[in-house]
Amino acid sequence: MTPRLHHRRRPGRDRAQGQMIVIFALCLTAIISMAGLLVDGGMAWAERREAQSAADTAALAAARAIVKGASATDAARTIAATNGFPANLVDCAGVTHVNGSVVVNRPPTQGAHTTALDPVNANDYVEVITSRAVHTTFAAAVGQGCWMVSARAVSSIGTKSVAKCSFCSLNDSYGNHTLVLKNGATLRVDGDIVVNSRDGLTGDSKVSFDGTTCVAGQEAGKYKGDFFVCGDGFDIFGTGGTISARTISVTGGWETHDFNIAWADALAEVNGAPCPLHTQPLGYSSPVANVCLGMPTIADPLNDSLTPKNIIPVPPVVGAPVAGVNGCPAGASIPTGTAVAPALKTISAGSATICPGTYYGGLMISGTAAVTMMPGVYYMAGGGFTVTNSAAVDGTAGVMIYNSSGSAGVADTNPGVDLVPAKTKGKKDTTGVTLTSNAGTNPTVGQAIALTMQVVRKDSGSPTPTGVMTFYDGQNPITGCSDLPVVPGSTTGSVKAVCNTSWSTFGTKSVSSVYEGDPVYNAVGGALIITITVPAGATIAPITINSTGNVKLYGGTNDTYKGLVMFQDRTSTLTITLAPTSGASGCTDDWLTQDVPDVAGVDPPAACGALGGLRGTIYAAHDDALVYITASGLADLQVIAGKIQVDSNADARFAFTPQYFANGSIRLVE
């Protein structure tokens, strides 16, 4: 009998195989879960990036809307919707939250600019939070079927640092026509027009208007169709001429001729309320003028001692550009003038690249030249800046043209007073304040000059002053002349300090000095106008744009001079002229149009495209300095000047986009 062989399974092996199946199942589940998480996580990360992009653009749109007086929420939701974030949010539970996809907060509710952390400036920021549900694929197998994705962005609004007025005529004399349109020109400003002229106020020999009441009139006889409202601070001549803006404010009165009209979209405000005086001219029924009369004058917004953070300093003299140095291309066209031997740099043909720096003798671009300007500050030390004939200029990288020389004129502000700290109650005032120059008031370029400030004690019973003195060129401390300790002066009880300096550029300088005071005496200032003699061969010339070529100039991009495209010395009475035409057939009237979007279907860009133009702030602050415009088109342009004239049938519309202007600061901060 053959015995049977029985194969006996080992219990341990069976258990091991069973465990392996379980482990494999668990691992497979984990692998699938991890793969699902990776796939869905990548999708969620992409969604998060989209949410952040939508929040960024919506925050910037909200800030711009606030500056323009529009709804920040509407602006943010409109642009967010185009980026895939509609107003309503459907969460992971399927619940609809009305307007929950895009939330706008001013001030922000999180971060560094909440009311709790930034109580003074919190309202200068706007926050946008975007949210939406993301439905997963693989992660749903492990109970993660939906994730919420959100992003946040904060933009500065920048309304404090940018001058509210888009067109500011700073001349606050009793003179008329400080803003004037001639020969049928039209002007539309999507911001605010401010005219400081006191013409018509009590004290004006022509008209008596006490600033609170006036009689509207329609003059007869001399002209037909003259609308006269209490004065003649601004005026319009020529059939078809108009002025309109978001708001219009004038310190005195205003007038028009030839049945021309002026109107504002809304009344300007005084202390948070609509202006009380806005008389409608007789015989002038529509549109409603809304021109505010008797308004307070505004200070120079870029040189106001009450807002020192907004003061734009005069750029330093940094020397002529050098090819191959400091980012200037090796083949750049370089000026040859020096401080003692200035020479006008002229480019009249061919293509050339130029670099920022000091141009001793100025710069002229003429003929058929095509010039590219590297970004930075172009300091014209005499000779001015001229573009003429059919020359083309590309300054879109961000440039500022500073014209340092000009006809001699007394500064509109007294820096020696503007820079003086406020008096302290109980302290004494010094006497006999003087500021003198040992070289007189007409030294030459490079001549050594000793400026001396002296103050005297109040009386024989008072102590001699102590402390320090600082000397300024405009608003800028003179190198080596800050906080100079006082020493005994020329008389008993007097003290003085001496600043040894010189100037490498000619022109009129507004020099000042400040005695900073001590425990007994208040601070006090002195001022002196010095005109550095024009060197032989040099000329004084203005900024003039008069070319049929494509001239494009955009304001600077650095922090100090951001947005400034033209800056004329504050003591200069020269005229800045913008009188170009375009060589393009049928487009001769729209030179200003350059990459500016149409505004609500009004005055669209020329059909033949971008022709040239400006973007930024033009600044010529002296009371007698004039900005003269005969160019038409649509531009992001701000003008701050003593006087402004728009002429020769110009049809100009100026957008109000503060981030392009001086001190503009609309930007993402969180």
C-alpha positions in Angstrom: 0.0 0.0 0.0 1.5 3.2 -1.2 1.4 5.8 1.4 -0.1 9.2 0.6 1.9 12.3 0.7 0.1 15.3 2.2 1.4 18.8 1.5 0.8 20.9 4.5 0.7 24.8 4.0 2.6 26.8 6.5 0.3 29.0 8.5 2.8 31.8 8.6 3.1 32.0 4.8 -0.6 32.3 4.4 -0.7 35.1 6.9 2.2 36.9 5.1 0.5 36.7 1.7 -2.7 38.1 3.2 -0.9 40.9 4.8 0.8 41.8 1.6 -2.5 42.1 -0.2 -3.8 44.4 2.5 -0.6 46.4 2.5 -0.7 46.6 -1.3 -4.3 47.8 -1.2 -3.4 50.4 1.4 -0.4 51.6 -0.6 -2.4 51.7 -3.8 -4.9 53.9 -2.0 -2.2 56.1 -0.7 -0.5 56.3 -4.1 -3.8 57.2 -5.8 -4.6 59.7 -3.1 -1.1 61.3 -3.4 -1.4 61.4 -7.2 -4.8 62.9 -6.8 -3.5 65.5 -4.4 -0.7 66.4 -6.7 -2.9 66.8 -9.7 -5.6 68.6 -7.8 -3.0 70.6 -5.8 -1.4 71.8 -9.0 -4.8 72.8 -10.3 -5.5 74.7 -7.1 -2.2 76.4 -7.3 -3.0 77.6 -10.8 -6.4 78.8 -9.6 -4.6 80.6 -6.8 -2.4 82.4 -9.3 -5.4 83.5 -11.3 -7.1 84.7 -8.1 -4.0 86.8 -7.2 -3.8 88.3 -10.7 -7.4 89.2 -10.6 -7.0 90.7 -7.1 -4.0 92.8 -8.2 -5.7 94.3 -11.3 -8.9 94.9 -9.4 -7.1 96.7 -6.5 -5.4 99.0 -9.0 -8.7 99.6 -10.8 -10.3 100.4 -7.5 -7.6 103.0 -6.6 -7.9 104.7 -9.9 -11.7 104.9 -9.6 -11.4 106.5 -6.1 -9.1 109.2 -7.5 -11.6 109.9 -10.3 -14.5 110.1 -7.9 -16.1 106.8 -9.2 -17.1 103.6 -7.4 -14.1 101.5 -6.3 -16.4 98.5 -5.9 -17.9 98.7 -9.4 -14.5 99.2 -10.9 -13.0 96.3 -9.1 -15.8 93.9 -9.9 -16.0 94.9 -13.5 -12.3 94.1 -14.2 -12.4 91.0 -11.9 -15.3 89.6 -14.0 -13.2 89.8 -17.1 -10.6 87.7 -15.3 -13.0 85.0 -14.4 -14.3 86.2 -11.1 -18.0 87.1 -11.4 -19.6 89.1 -8.6 -21.5 86.2 -6.9 -19.7 83.4 -5.1 -21.0 79.8 -5.0 -19.2 78.1 -2.2 -18.3 74.4 -1.8 -21.7 73.7 -0.1 -23.5 75.2 -3.2 -24.6 78.3 -1.3 -24.6 81.5 -3.3 -23.1 84.6 -1.7 -24.2 87.7 -3.5 -21.2 89.9 -4.4 -19.0 87.5 -2.4 -16.5 86.7 -5.1 -14.9 90.2 -5.1 -14.8 92.1 -1.8 -13.5 95.7 -1.7 -12.4 97.3 1.6 -11.3 100.8 2.2 -9.4 100.9 4.5 -8.0 97.4 4.4 -9.1 94.9 7.0 -5.8 93.0 7.1 -2.1 93.8 6.8 -0.1 96.9 7.7 -2.6 99.5 6.6 -5.6 98.7 8.8 -7.1 101.5 10.9 -5.6 100.0 14.0 -2.0 99.8 12.6 -2.1 102.9 10.4 -4.8 105.3 11.8 -3.5 108.4 10.0 -3.2 107.0 6.4 -5.3 103.9 6.4 -7.9 105.5 4.1 -5.2 106.1 1.5 -5.3 102.3 0.7 -7.9 100.0 -0.8 -8.0 96.2 -0.4 -9.5 93.7 -2.8 -10.1 90.0 -1.9 -11.1 87.5 -4.6 -12.5 84.1 -3.9 -14.0 81.1 -5.7 -14.6 77.3 -5.3 -12.4 74.8 -7.0 -13.9 71.3 -7.5 -11.4 68.5 -7.4 -11.2 65.2 -9.4 -9.0 62.7 -7.6 -9.0 64.3 -4.2 -12.8 63.7 -4.0 -12.0 60.0 -3.4 -10.6 61.0 0.0 -13.4 63.4 0.9 -11.8 66.5 -0.6 -14.2 67.3 -3.4 -14.0 71.1 -3.2 -11.5 73.6 -2.0 -11.9 77.4 -1.6 -9.2 79.5 -3.2 -8.8 83.2 -2.4 -6.2 86.0 -2.9 -5.7 89.5 -1.6 -4.1 92.7 -2.9 -3.8 96.3 -1.5 -3.2 99.4 -3.6 -2.2 102.8 -2.5 -4.6 105.5 -3.7 -2.1 108.3 -3.9 -4.6 111.2 -3.6 -2.6 113.1 -0.9 0.7 113.4 -2.8 -0.7 114.2 -6.3 -1.9 117.8 -6.9 -5.7 117.6 -7.2 -5.8 120.1 -10.0 -5.0 118.9 -13.5 -4.7 122.4 -14.7 -3.4 124.8 -12.1 -2.8 128.5 -12.9 -0.9 129.6 -9.9 -0.6 133.4 -10.6 -2.6 135.0 -7.7 -2.3 138.6 -8.8 -5.2 140.8 -9.9 -4.2 140.2 -13.5 -6.7 138.8 -16.0 -6.4 135.9 -18.5 -4.1 133.7 -16.4 -5.9 130.9 -18.1 -7.0 131.9 -21.6 -8.3 130.1 -24.7 -7.9 131.9 -28.1 -8.9 131.5 -31.7 -11.7 129.0 -31.0 -9.6 126.5 -29.0 -11.4 124.0 -26.8 -10.1 122.4 -23.6 -11.6 119.5 -21.7 -10.0 118.3 -18.4 -11.2 115.1 -16.8 -9.8 116.5 -13.6 -10.0 119.9 -11.8 -9.1 123.3 -13.1 -7.9 125.9 -10.6 -7.3 129.5 -11.4 -5.7 131.6 -8.6 -6.3 135.0 -10.4 -8.0 137.6 -8.1 -9.3 139.6 -11.0 -12.7 141.0 -10.0 -12.1 140.8 -6.2 -12.2 143.9 -4.0 -8.9 145.6 -4.6 -9.1 145.2 -8.4 -9.4 148.7 -9.9 -11.8 147.4 -12.6 -14.4 145.6 -10.6 -15.6 145.3 -7.1 -16.5 141.8 -5.9 -16.1 141.0 -2.2 -15.8 137.2 -2.7 -19.3 136.4 -1.4 -21.7 138.0 -3.8 -21.5 139.2 -7.4 -23.8 140.2 -10.2 -23.7 138.2 -13.4 -23.8 140.2 -16.6 -23.8 140.1 -20.3 -21.7 143.0 -21.5 -23.2 145.0 -24.4 -21.8 147.3 -27.1 -18.0 146.6 -27.1 -18.4 142.9 -27.9 -21.5 140.8 -28.8 -22.1 137.7 -26.7 -19.7 138.4 -23.8 -20.6 136.5 -20.7 -19.1 138.3 -17.7 -19.2 136.8 -14.2 -17.6 139.0 -11.6 -14.2 139.3 -13.2 -11.8 138.0 -15.8 -9.5 135.5 -14.3 -10.0 133.1 -17.2 -11.4 133.9 -20.6 -12.4 132.3 -24.0 -12.0 134.0 -27.4 -13.0 132.8 -30.8 -16.2 131.2 -32.1 -16.6 127.6 -30.8 -14.2 127.9 -27.9 -15.1 126.0 -24.7 -13.6 125.1 -21.3 -15.0 122.1 -19.4 -13.7 120.0 -16.5 -14.8 117.8 -13.6 -14.7 121.0 -11.5 -13.6 124.6 -12.2 -12.5 127.0 -9.4 -11.5 130.6 -9.7 -10.5 133.0 -6.9 -11.9 136.0 -8.7 -14.4 136.0 -11.6 -14.4 134.8 -15.2 -15.6 135.9 -18.7 -16.1 134.6 -22.2 -16.6 136.1 -25.6 -18.4 135.1 -28.9 -21.1 133.2 -26.9 -18.5 130.7 -25.8 -19.3 128.7 -22.7 -17.5 127.2 -19.7 -18.9 124.5 -17.5 -18.0 121.9 -14.9 -19.5 118.5 -14.3 -20.0 119.2 -10.6 -19.3 121.9 -8.0 -15.9 122.0 -6.4 -15.9 121.6 -2.6 -14.9 124.0 0.2 -14.4 122.3 3.6 -16.2 119.2 2.4 -19.3 121.0 1.0 -20.2 122.3 -2.5 -18.9 125.8 -3.1 -21.5 128.4 -2.1 -21.0 130.9 -5.0 -21.4 129.6 -8.5 -23.3 132.4 -10.4 -24.8 131.6 -13.7 -24.2 134.2 -16.4 -27.2 136.2 -17.7 -28.5 134.9 -21.0 -26.6 131.6 -20.5 -29.0 128.8 -19.7 -27.5 125.5 -20.7 -25.3 123.9 -19.7 -25.2 124.9 -16.1 -21.9 126.6 -15.6 -21.0 125.2 -12.1 -18.0 127.5 -12.0 -17.0 128.2 -8.4 -16.2 131.8 -7.6 -14.4 133.4 -4.7 -12.5 130.2 -4.1 -9.4 130.2 -1.9 -6.1 130.3 -3.7 -4.0 127.2 -3.7 -0.3 127.0 -2.9 2.3 125.6 -5.4 1.5 121.9 -4.8 5.1 120.9 -5.6 6.7 123.6 -3.4 4.5 124.1 -0.4 6.1 124.3 3.0 2.8 122.9 4.6 3.4 119.6 2.7 7.1 119.2 2.8 7.0 115.6 1.7 5.5 116.7 -1.6 8.2 119.4 -2.4 10.0 118.5 -5.6 13.7 119.5 -5.2 15.8 121.0 -7.9 17.8 118.2 -9.5 21.6 118.3 -8.7 24.2 119.1 -11.3 25.7 115.7 -12.0 28.0 116.4 -14.9 27.8 115.7 -18.6 26.9 112.2 -19.7 29.8 109.9 -20.7 29.4 107.1 -23.3 29.9 103.7 -21.8 29.5 104.8 -18.2 26.5 104.5 -15.8 24.3 102.7 -18.3 25.0 105.1 -21.2 25.6 103.1 -24.4 29.1 103.1 -25.8 27.8 104.7 -29.1 25.7 107.4 -27.5 25.8 111.0 -28.8 27.5 113.1 -26.1 27.5 116.9 -25.5 30.8 118.7 -25.5 29.9 121.8 -23.5 31.4 122.5 -20.0 30.5 124.8 -17.2 32.9 127.5 -18.3 32.6 126.9 -22.1 29.0 125.9 -22.7 28.0 124.7 -26.2 24.6 123.8 -27.6 24.4 120.1 -28.4 22.7 119.8 -31.9 21.5 116.6 -33.5 20.1 117.3 -37.0 20.2 114.0 -38.9 20.4 110.2 -38.6 19.5 108.1 -35.6 21.1 108.7 -32.2 20.8 107.7 -28.6 21.4 110.3 -25.8 21.8 109.9 -22.1 20.7 111.8 -19.0 23.1 114.3 -17.4 24.0 118.0 -17.6 23.9 119.6 -21.0 26.0 122.8 -20.6 24.6 125.0 -23.4 21.4 123.0 -24.0 20.1 120.6 -26.5 18.5 121.0 -29.9 17.1 118.1 -32.0 16.2 119.3 -35.5 16.1 118.4 -39.2 15.3 114.7 -39.8 17.0 113.4 -36.7 15.5 110.4 -34.8 16.6 110.4 -31.2 16.1 107.9 -28.4 16.4 109.3 -24.9 17.7 106.9 -22.2 15.7 107.2 -18.9 16.7 109.8 -16.4 17.0 113.6 -15.8 18.2 115.8 -18.6 19.6 119.0 -16.9 19.7 121.9 -19.4 22.3 124.4 -18.1 21.5 127.2 -20.6 20.5 126.9 -24.2 17.1 125.3 -23.4 15.6 122.2 -25.0 14.2 122.4 -28.5 12.7 119.9 -30.9 12.0 121.3 -34.3 11.6 120.7 -38.1 10.6 117.0 -38.6 12.8 115.6 -35.9 11.5 112.5 -34.0 12.1 111.8 -30.3 11.4 108.7 -28.3 11.4 109.5 -24.5 8.9 106.8 -23.5 11.5 105.2 -21.2 10.8 107.9 -18.6 12.6 111.3 -18.8 12.5 114.6 -17.1 13.7 117.8 -18.9 14.9 120.4 -16.4 15.6 123.9 -17.7 17.8 125.6 -15.1 18.3 129.0 -16.8 15.8 131.6 -17.5 15.1 135.3 -17.5 15.8 136.7 -14.1 12.8 137.0 -11.9 12.1 137.1 -8.2 11.0 133.8 -6.7 7.3 133.4 -6.1 7.9 132.0 -2.6 10.5 133.2 -0.1 12.4 130.0 0.8 14.1 131.7 3.7 10.6 132.2 5.2 9.0 129.0 4.0 11.7 126.8 5.6 11.6 128.5 9.0 10.2 126.4 11.8 7.0 127.8 13.4 7.4 130.3 16.3 7.1 129.1 19.9 4.9 131.1 22.2 7.0 132.9 24.9 10.2 133.0 22.8 11.8 136.2 21.6 12.4 137.4 18.1 15.9 138.4 16.9 16.4 141.7 15.1 18.7 142.9 12.3 18.4 139.8 10.1 20.6 140.0 7.0 21.8 137.7 4.3 24.6 139.0 2.1 27.0 137.8 -0.7 30.6 139.0 -0.8 30.4 138.6 -4.6 27.3 140.7 -5.0 24.2 139.4 -6.8 25.8 138.7 -10.2 28.8 136.4 -9.7 30.2 134.3 -12.5 30.0 130.5 -13.0 32.5 128.8 -10.7 33.3 132.0 -8.7 33.9 131.5 -5.0 31.1 133.1 -3.0 30.8 133.7 0.8 27.2 133.9 1.9 26.8 135.4 5.4 23.7 135.4 7.6 23.6 137.6 10.7 21.0 138.0 13.4 21.1 140.4 16.4 19.7 139.9 20.0 16.3 141.5 20.7 17.7 144.3 22.9 20.6 145.1 25.2 18.9 143.3 28.1 18.6 140.0 26.1 21.2 137.3 25.7 23.2 136.8 22.5 21.6 134.2 20.3 23.1 130.7 20.1 22.5 127.7 17.8 23.1 126.9 14.1 22.2 128.2 10.6 21.5 126.4 7.3 21.8 127.9 3.8 19.6 126.8 0.9 19.6 126.9 -2.9 15.8 126.9 -3.4 14.6 124.1 -1.2 17.9 122.2 -1.2 20.5 122.7 1.5 23.8 123.9 0.0 26.5 121.3 0.3 28.6 121.9 3.4 26.3 124.6 4.7 23.9 122.8 6.9 23.8 123.3 10.7 26.7 125.7 10.8 27.4 126.8 14.4 27.0 130.6 14.9 30.0 132.8 15.7 30.2 136.4 17.0 29.0 138.8 14.4 30.0 142.3 13.4 28.2 144.1 16.2 27.6 143.6 19.9 25.0 141.0 20.5 25.1 139.7 17.0 26.0 136.2 15.6 26.6 135.0 12.1 27.5 131.9 10.0 29.3 131.9 6.7 28.6 129.5 3.8 31.4 129.2 1.2 30.1 127.9 -2.1 29.9 128.4 -5.9 27.6 127.5 -8.8 28.5 125.5 -11.9 25.4 126.6 -13.8 24.2 130.1 -14.6 20.8 131.6 -14.2 18.7 133.0 -11.3 19.1 131.3 -7.9 16.7 131.8 -5.0 19.2 131.6 -2.1 18.0 131.6 1.5 19.2 131.0 5.1 17.6 129.9 8.3 18.7 130.6 11.8 17.2 127.6 13.7 16.6 129.4 17.0 17.6 128.4 20.5 15.9 128.1 24.0 15.4 131.9 24.0 14.9 132.9 20.4 12.5 131.9 17.6 13.9 130.7 14.3 14.1 133.3 11.4 15.0 133.3 7.7 16.5 135.5 5.1 16.4 135.4 1.3 18.5 136.7 -1.5 18.2 136.5 -5.3 21.4 135.8 -7.1 21.8 135.7 -10.9 24.9 133.8 -12.1 26.2 135.7 -15.1 25.7 134.0 -18.5 29.1 132.9 -19.8 30.3 134.1 -23.1 28.8 132.1 -26.0 25.9 130.8 -23.8 22.3 131.6 -24.4 19.1 131.6 -22.3 16.5 129.6 -24.1 13.1 127.9 -23.2 11.7 124.5 -23.7 10.1 124.4 -27.2 8.4 121.4 -29.0 7.6 122.4 -32.6 8.2 119.5 -34.9 6.2 117.6 -37.5 7.9 114.4 -36.4 6.9 111.8 -33.9 7.8 113.3 -30.5 7.0 111.2 -27.5 7.9 112.2 -24.0 6.8 110.4 -20.8 7.5 111.6 -17.3 10.3 110.1 -15.2 9.9 106.9 -13.4 12.2 107.3 -10.3 10.8 108.2 -6.9 12.0 111.8 -6.7 10.9 113.0 -10.1 8.3 110.4 -10.9 5.8 111.7 -13.4 7.6 115.1 -14.1 8.2 115.4 -17.8 9.2 119.1 -17.9 10.5 121.2 -14.9 11.4 124.8 -15.4 13.4 126.6 -12.7 11.0 128.2 -10.2 12.6 131.7 -10.7 12.3 131.5 -14.6 9.7 133.5 -16.5 10.3 131.7 -19.8 7.5 130.2 -21.9 7.2 126.4 -22.4 5.8 126.0 -25.9 3.9 122.9 -27.2 3.1 123.8 -30.8 3.8 120.7 -32.9 2.1 119.3 -35.9 2.3 115.8 -37.3 3.6 114.9 -40.7 1.0 112.1 -41.0 -1.6 113.0 -43.7 -5.0 113.9 -42.2 -3.7 113.7 -38.6 -2.2 117.2 -38.1 -4.3 118.1 -35.2 -3.8 115.2 -32.8 -0.2 115.3 -31.8 -1.0 114.9 -28.1 -2.7 111.5 -28.7 -0.3 108.7 -27.5 -1.4 105.4 -26.1 -4.3 106.9 -24.2 -7.6 105.0 -24.2 -10.8 106.5 -25.4 -12.8 107.9 -22.4 -16.5 106.9 -22.6 -16.6 107.3 -26.4 -15.5 111.0 -26.3 -12.7 112.3 -28.4 -11.2 109.0 -29.5 -7.6 108.7 -30.7 -6.9 109.6 -34.3 -7.6 106.9 -36.8 -4.0 107.0 -38.1 -2.7 105.9 -34.7 -0.3 107.2 -32.2 1.5 110.4 -33.5 3.5 111.5 -30.5 2.6 113.3 -27.3 3.2 113.8 -23.7 2.4 112.0 -20.5 3.1 113.4 -17.0 3.4 116.8 -15.4 4.6 120.1 -16.9 5.8 122.4 -14.1 6.7 126.1 -14.5 5.8 127.7 -11.2 6.8 131.4 -11.5 3.8 133.7 -11.6 4.9 135.0 -15.0 5.9 131.7 -16.6 3.5 130.6 -19.4 2.7 127.2 -20.8 1.5 127.7 -24.4 -0.4 124.9 -26.1 -1.6 124.7 -29.7 -1.5 120.9 -29.8 -4.7 118.8 -30.1 -5.5 115.3 -29.1 -5.9 113.2 -25.9 -3.2 113.0 -23.3 -2.5 112.1 -19.7 -1.1 115.6 -19.0 -1.1 117.8 -15.9 0.0 121.5 -16.1 1.1 123.4 -13.1 2.2 126.9 -14.2 1.9 130.6 -13.5 -0.2 131.1 -16.6 -1.7 128.7 -19.3 -2.8 129.6 -22.8 -4.5 127.2 -25.3 -4.5 128.6 -28.8 -5.1 128.3 -32.6 -8.1 126.0 -32.7 -6.4 123.4 -30.5 -8.9 120.7 -29.5 -7.2 119.2 -26.4 -8.6 116.7 -23.9 -6.6 115.8 -20.8 -7.2 112.7 -18.8 -6.7 112.6 -15.1 -4.6 109.5 -14.3 -2.6 110.5 -11.2 -0.1 107.6 -11.3 1.4 109.3 -14.3 1.8 112.7 -12.6 4.3 114.2 -10.2 4.3 112.4 -6.9 2.0 109.7 -8.4 1.8 106.7 -6.1 -1.0 104.4 -7.3 0.7 101.0 -6.9 0.4 97.6 -5.3 1.8 97.6 -1.8 0.6 94.2 -0.5 
